[in-house]
């Protein structure tokens, strides 16, 4: 009888966990063959903000471009299909005030995805993320990582600019976040870089400040996630560029690329 109670308890716990994942937009779980514990590295509950070791290793799968990427249960949909479904989105009030819906730009099979908060004025006008002064600094960071902007993928949690660049509201996040997760599932990146407090706190469901979240990897639906300072913050606090560079060195090390120290 005790064994039966334990079994029932385990089933109930699994059901609650799956319902929690479904509520965040996850409709599938990755499948990977069992490997020895020493080869897998530490993991954390999907969506949690617990840090994992800088030696984070995730089970890879091959994408169409030939590079390994983490499987996050993708249905096989493409970025184009997701964008088509968004259409001229008016799921929240931002659809009435924006100039352009800013979906994302870059390599659809990128190894790295950069995620910011929301489009600003320049992005709203041009329909492309990170094209203003902060975007120019992000491009320099990417180039310092020995990559071209076209090799990575860049997007935001919100697809529309909040009026006056105010902070995003709960209902706006609720409508947009599932589309962001689907973007990441379609791309299958090996690592996500969160730019700034809002993006990091939203994806990790944490209230910790970016100063405490940055510097080590976290788990986001099976993908290593590195929070770091937003380029706009660096424009006002140039002394923090060294911290960002240290974070990006960890990212490149995870990808098997060594960079010179600057």
C-alpha positions as CSV (number, residue, x, y, z in Angstrom):
1,X,0.0,0.0,0.0
2,X,2.9,2.4,0.8
3,X,4.4,1.8,-2.6
4,X,1.0,2.5,-4.3
5,X,0.7,5.8,-2.4
6,X,4.2,6.8,-3.5
7,X,3.3,6.0,-7.1
8,X,0.1,8.1,-6.9
9,X,2.0,10.9,-5.3
10,X,4.6,10.8,-8.1
11,X,1.9,10.8,-10.8
12,X,0.2,13.8,-9.2
13,X,3.5,15.7,-9.0
14,X,4.3,15.0,-12.6
15,X,0.8,16.1,-13.7
16,X,1.2,19.4,-11.7
17,X,4.6,20.0,-13.3
18,X,3.4,19.4,-16.8
19,X,0.4,21.7,-16.2
20,X,2.8,24.4,-15.0
21,X,5.0,24.0,-18.2
22,X,1.9,24.2,-20.4
23,X,0.8,27.4,-18.7
24,X,4.1,29.0,-19.8
25,X,3.6,27.9,-23.4
26,X,5.6,24.7,-23.4
27,X,3.8,22.0,-25.4
28,X,6.5,19.4,-25.6
29,X,9.5,18.1,-23.7
30,X,12.9,17.4,-25.2
31,X,14.0,13.7,-25.6
32,X,17.5,12.6,-25.2
33,X,19.2,9.3,-24.6
34,X,20.5,8.8,-21.1
35,X,24.1,9.6,-20.7
36,X,26.4,9.2,-17.7
37,X,25.9,12.0,-15.1
38,X,29.5,13.3,-15.5
39,X,28.7,14.1,-19.2
40,X,25.4,16.0,-18.6
41,X,26.4,18.7,-16.1
42,X,23.9,20.3,-13.7
43,X,20.4,21.1,-14.7
44,X,17.5,23.0,-13.2
45,X,13.8,23.0,-13.4
46,X,12.5,24.6,-16.6
47,X,11.8,28.3,-16.0
48,X,13.7,28.5,-12.8
49,X,16.3,31.1,-12.0
50,X,18.7,28.9,-10.2
51,X,22.3,29.3,-11.5
52,X,24.1,26.4,-13.0
53,X,27.8,25.8,-13.3
54,X,29.9,27.8,-15.9
55,X,30.7,24.3,-17.2
56,X,27.1,23.9,-18.3
57,X,26.7,21.1,-20.9
58,X,23.3,20.3,-22.5
59,X,22.4,17.4,-24.7
60,X,22.8,18.5,-28.3
61,X,20.8,17.8,-31.4
62,X,21.8,18.6,-35.0
63,X,20.1,21.5,-36.7
64,X,19.8,21.9,-40.5
65,X,22.8,24.2,-40.5
66,X,25.0,21.4,-39.1
67,X,25.7,23.0,-35.8
68,X,24.5,21.4,-32.5
69,X,21.6,22.9,-30.8
70,X,19.5,22.2,-27.7
71,X,16.2,20.6,-28.3
72,X,13.4,22.4,-26.5
73,X,10.4,20.3,-27.8
74,X,9.9,22.2,-31.1
75,X,6.8,21.3,-33.2
76,X,9.0,22.0,-36.3
77,X,7.4,25.4,-37.0
78,X,9.5,28.1,-38.6
79,X,10.0,31.7,-37.7
80,X,8.1,32.7,-40.8
81,X,5.0,30.7,-39.6
82,X,5.2,32.3,-36.2
83,X,5.4,35.8,-37.7
84,X,2.5,35.0,-40.0
85,X,0.4,33.9,-37.0
86,X,1.2,37.2,-35.2
87,X,-0.1,39.1,-38.2
88,X,-1.0,42.7,-37.4
89,X,-1.2,41.7,-33.7
90,X,-3.6,43.6,-31.5
91,X,-3.7,41.0,-28.7
92,X,-2.9,43.8,-26.2
93,X,-3.3,47.6,-26.3
94,X,0.2,48.1,-27.7
95,X,-1.1,47.1,-31.1
96,X,-3.0,50.4,-31.2
97,X,-0.1,52.7,-30.4
98,X,2.9,51.1,-32.3
99,X,4.2,52.1,-35.7
100,X,5.8,48.7,-36.5
101,X,5.7,45.2,-35.0
102,X,9.3,44.3,-34.3
103,X,9.5,40.5,-34.6
104,X,13.3,39.8,-34.7
105,X,16.2,39.6,-37.1
106,X,19.1,37.4,-37.8
107,X,20.1,33.8,-38.5
108,X,17.1,31.4,-38.1
109,X,19.5,28.7,-37.0
110,X,21.7,31.0,-34.8
111,X,23.8,29.4,-32.1
112,X,23.2,32.6,-29.9
113,X,20.0,34.5,-29.4
114,X,20.1,37.9,-27.8
115,X,16.8,38.9,-26.0
116,X,16.1,42.5,-24.9
117,X,13.1,44.1,-23.3
118,X,11.1,45.9,-25.9
119,X,11.5,48.0,-29.1
120,X,12.5,51.7,-28.6
121,X,11.7,54.7,-30.8
122,X,14.2,53.8,-33.6
123,X,13.2,50.2,-33.6
124,X,9.5,51.1,-33.7
125,X,10.1,53.3,-36.7
126,X,12.4,50.8,-38.6
127,X,10.7,47.5,-37.6
128,X,14.0,46.0,-36.5
129,X,15.4,45.4,-33.0
130,X,18.4,47.2,-31.6
131,X,19.1,49.7,-34.4
132,X,19.5,52.8,-32.2
133,X,22.6,53.8,-30.2
134,X,22.2,50.9,-27.9
135,X,21.9,48.6,-30.9
136,X,25.1,49.9,-32.4
137,X,26.9,49.1,-29.1
138,X,25.4,45.6,-29.2
139,X,26.7,45.2,-32.7
140,X,30.2,46.1,-31.4
141,X,29.9,43.5,-28.6
142,X,28.9,40.8,-31.2
143,X,31.8,41.7,-33.4
144,X,34.2,41.6,-30.4
145,X,32.9,38.0,-30.0
146,X,34.3,37.4,-33.5
147,X,30.8,37.1,-34.9
148,X,28.8,39.1,-37.4
149,X,25.4,40.5,-36.5
150,X,23.9,38.4,-39.2
151,X,25.2,35.2,-37.6
152,X,23.2,35.7,-34.4
153,X,19.5,36.2,-33.8
154,X,18.2,39.4,-32.0
155,X,14.7,39.9,-30.6
156,X,12.8,41.3,-27.6
157,X,10.3,40.0,-25.0
158,X,7.7,42.5,-26.3
159,X,7.2,42.9,-30.1
160,X,5.7,46.4,-29.8
161,X,7.1,49.6,-28.2
162,X,5.4,50.7,-25.0
163,X,4.3,54.4,-25.2
164,X,7.1,56.7,-24.0
165,X,9.3,53.6,-23.4
166,X,7.5,52.9,-20.2
167,X,7.9,49.5,-18.4
168,X,6.0,46.6,-20.0
169,X,2.8,45.7,-18.2
170,X,1.7,42.2,-17.1
171,X,-0.9,41.6,-19.8
172,X,1.5,42.7,-22.5
173,X,4.1,40.2,-21.2
174,X,1.5,37.5,-21.0
175,X,0.5,38.0,-24.6
176,X,4.0,38.2,-26.0
177,X,6.0,35.7,-24.0
178,X,4.6,32.6,-25.6
179,X,5.6,33.9,-29.0
180,X,9.2,34.5,-27.8
181,X,9.4,30.9,-26.5
182,X,8.2,29.6,-29.8
183,X,10.8,31.7,-31.6
184,X,13.5,30.1,-29.4
185,X,12.1,26.6,-30.1
186,X,12.1,27.3,-33.8
187,X,15.7,28.5,-33.8
188,X,17.1,25.9,-31.3
189,X,20.0,28.1,-30.1
190,X,22.8,26.7,-27.9
191,X,22.7,29.7,-25.6
192,X,20.4,32.7,-24.9
193,X,21.8,36.1,-23.8
194,X,19.3,38.2,-21.8
195,X,20.0,41.9,-22.1
196,X,19.0,43.8,-19.0
197,X,16.9,43.4,-15.9
198,X,13.5,43.1,-17.4
199,X,14.4,40.4,-20.0
200,X,16.3,38.4,-17.4
201,X,13.6,38.6,-14.7
202,X,10.9,37.8,-17.2
203,X,12.5,34.7,-18.7
204,X,13.8,33.4,-15.3
205,X,10.6,34.4,-13.4
206,X,12.9,36.1,-10.8
207,X,12.9,39.3,-8.9
208,X,16.7,39.3,-8.4
209,X,18.5,42.3,-9.8
210,X,20.6,41.9,-12.9
211,X,23.7,42.5,-10.9
212,X,23.1,39.2,-9.1
213,X,21.7,37.2,-12.0
214,X,24.6,38.0,-14.4
215,X,27.9,36.2,-14.3
216,X,26.7,32.6,-14.5
217,X,24.4,30.5,-16.6
218,X,20.8,29.7,-15.7
219,X,18.4,27.2,-17.2
220,X,15.6,28.3,-19.6
221,X,13.6,25.3,-20.9
222,X,16.8,23.3,-21.3
223,X,18.8,26.2,-22.9
224,X,21.7,27.8,-21.0
225,X,20.9,31.4,-20.4
226,X,23.4,34.2,-19.6
227,X,21.9,37.4,-18.2
228,X,24.0,40.6,-18.7
229,X,23.7,44.3,-18.6
230,X,21.7,46.0,-21.4
231,X,23.7,48.0,-23.9
232,X,21.6,51.1,-23.0
233,X,22.8,50.8,-19.4
234,X,26.4,50.5,-20.7
235,X,26.0,53.8,-22.5
236,X,25.4,55.5,-19.1
237,X,27.8,53.2,-17.1
238,X,30.9,52.5,-19.3
239,X,32.6,50.9,-16.3
240,X,30.3,48.0,-16.5
241,X,31.5,47.0,-20.0
242,X,34.2,44.8,-18.4
243,X,31.4,42.8,-16.6
244,X,29.6,42.3,-19.9
245,X,32.8,41.2,-21.6
246,X,33.4,38.6,-18.9
247,X,29.9,37.3,-19.4
248,X,30.4,37.0,-23.2
249,X,33.7,35.2,-22.6
250,X,31.7,32.6,-20.7
251,X,29.2,32.4,-23.5
252,X,31.9,31.8,-26.1
253,X,33.7,29.3,-24.0
254,X,30.4,27.3,-23.8
255,X,30.3,27.4,-27.6
256,X,33.9,26.1,-27.7
257,X,35.4,29.5,-28.9
258,X,38.2,31.0,-26.9
259,X,38.5,34.8,-27.0
260,X,41.4,37.1,-26.1
261,X,40.9,39.0,-22.8
262,X,40.3,42.7,-23.2
